[in-house]
Amino acid sequence: MAYETGEFDANIAAAAGDDPALRAELLACFAESLNTQTDLLARARCDGNWHVAAMRLRGLGSSFHAEELVDLADEAMDSAPGDPVVVRKLRHFAGRFSG
């Protein structure tokens, strides 16, 4: 999996230690949650659903110290429901964690 470096890497390393299987599982769980919440955000058309999905993405980013995700979630919260630009940015970000 390709992913960002810095605090995110340090957080994963601290959580997984020397266990490569746990590291892979943590990254897979992060990617799955990221994709799920991005999909929910993309399908949201009302302010409430959009805001909830954006807040969940922000929480995920905060939990894993993924600052870029926190910034994208903040951008989503400041955007109108269904904003294709922020959804595209989130999908691009999520693409770094697949394959």
Secondary structure, 3 states (H helix, E strand, C coil): CCCCCCHHHHHHHHHHCCCHHHHHHHHHHHHHHHHHHHHHHHHCCCHHHHHHHHHHHHHHHHHCCCHHHHHHHHHHHCCCCCCHHHHHHHHHHHHCCCC
